[in-house]
């Protein structure tokens, strides 16, 4: 009889030639394919997409309908023309493509990932933490930015960015929003191809 591991609930340990291992192993591989390197399209879609493609993944939000009803927080994966569901455990990470943000599952919910500052404290819970940043060397908006783009604001920012030096600016449908970074917050800078960390004063400390 197979043994079930306590973390991912994968099955293993069948006796040589034992019947049933193939069904269990198929389930193992399907689960690993769904959750290893987890990247989901969105966590805001409430209606299961009618035109989902093989392998599409979503975090099911509150208020989901249809076959997603009652599965808040679970990971939905479209495979073999059906939806499969996986319940996350504490510490699971997921990249949300629609938000360019990294989430962590903790205390029964998905939230923005926060990085330890080294002193036992954590950065504020915000979707800009550990986010994909487009640039940090632009003094002010040029008017051609698309909704969803993020910028780390340099010193002496101008225009609508004035007074928000070192903050993370995100363009939303209703305008610019700003997040004050906390010590230890990470950001990947697209136009520099590197990670940087906020050291409590500025973003000059590079991770790589």
N, C-alpha and C positions, 0 to 999 in steps of 0.2 A: 504494500500500500504506500502511496506517495506521501511525502512529508510536505507541509506547507511552511514556507519561511515567514517570520513574523513581521517583515518590513513591507515587501511588495506583494505578499501572498502568492508568490510563485511556487509551483510544485516541483519537487525533485525527489530523488531517492527511490525510483522504481526498481524492483528486482529485474534481473536480466530476463527478457522475454515476457514480462508481465503485461497483461492486456490493459488497455486504457491509457497507457503513457502518451499515445499519440494525441489524444484529445487534450490532455493536460498540457503537453508541450506546445501544441498549437495556441492554446490560450496564453501560455507564457510569452511566446514570441509576439503575439498580437499586442499584449500589454507593454512589452518592452519597446516595440515599434511606436506605440502611441505616446509613451511618457518619457522616454529617454531623450534628452535634448529638447525639452518641451517648449514649443512655440505655438501660440494660439492666434487665430485671426482677430478675435475680439472677446471682450467680456461684457459687452453691452447689447448683444443681439438677443432678443427675447423669443423670437419665432424661429424655429428650426428652418434653415434655408432650404427652399424647395429645389434649388439647383446646386446643392453641395457637390463638390468633387471628392473623389476617393482620397482619403487622408486628411481632409479638412478637420481642424480642431477648434473648439470654442470652450471658454469657461462659461458655464450657464449662470446667468444673473438672476437676481430676485425678480419674480413676476413672469418667468418664462412660461410659455404656453405649449399646447400640443404634447408631443411625447417628451418634451423637456420639463413639463410641469412637475414640481416636487423634487427636482434634482439640483437645486441651487448650490453653486460652488463646485459641482462635479465637472469633470472634463469630458466633453462630448466629442467623439471621434467618428467620422463618417467612413464606414468601411463595408464592403460587400453589400452595398445598397441599403445599409441600415446604420442606425446610430448605436455605438457602444459607449458605455459610461464607466469612468474610473473615479473613485473617491480619493481625493488627495490626503496626504498625511503631513503633519507638521514638518516644516523645513523644505517642502517641495518648492522649486522655483519654476516660473513660467514667464516667457517673453511674450508680451502682447503687441502684436504687429501694428494694430490700428493706433496704438498710443506710443509706440517706441519706448516702452517702459518695462522694467523688470519687477515682477511681483513675487512675494513669498507667501506661502500658506501657513498661518499661525493663528492660534486661538479660534479655530473653526471658520476662518474667513481669509480671503485673498486681500493683501494690502501691498503697497509699494515696499520694495526691499530697502532696508536700511543697513548701513555699514557701521560697525563698531568704531568708535573714535579712539579706542585703545585705553580709555579711562573708565570703561564700563558703561558709558552713556551711548545712546543711539541718536542718529540724525532724525529730524522730524519726519513723520509719516507723510510722504507726498509722492505723487507719481513722477516728479522730476528727479527723485533720488535714483542713482545708478542708471540714468537715462541716456539715450542717444542724443548728443548735442551736435547741432550742425556746424556751429562756429563759435569762436570767442574773441575774434579780433575785429569785429564790426562795431563802429562807434554808435551808429543809429540805424533804424530801419531804412531800407531803400525803397520801400513801397511795393516791391515785387515778391515779398515773402508769401509762401503758401500757408494756409491754416495747418497747425500741427508742428510747424518748425520751431526748434528751440535754440536759444542762444545763451551763452554765458556772457554777461555784460562786462566789458572792460572798464577801467577807471575813466572818469570824465565822460561817461556816456551822454549822448545828446538826444534832443527831440523827446518822444514819449518815454525813452529809456533814462532820461536825466534823473538822477537821484537814486538809481537802482544799481549802482556799481557792484559788481561781483555776484549779483543775483542771477537766477535762471529765468529768462523771459520766454514765454510760450505764446504763440499767436493762436487765439481761439476765434470762433465765428463772431464773437462780440468784442474782440479787441485783445490787447496784450494783458497777460497775467504774469505775476512775479512770485518767485519762491526765494526766500532767504536761506542760503545753504547753512548746514551745520557742520562742525568739524568732523571729518571722516567721510563726508559724502563723496561718492565717486561719480565721474562722468566720462563717457567716451566722446572724444572730439573728432567729428567726421573729417574736417579739413586738415587735421594734424595726424590722424590715424594713430591715436594713442589715448591711454587712460590718464586722467588727472584726478587729484584729490584735493578737496578744500581743507586747508590746514588751520582753519579758524580765522585767518586773516585774508588770504587770497588763494587763487587756484594755481599758483606757480609750482607747487610740489607735484612732480610727475611720478606716476606709478611705474612707468616703463621708460 
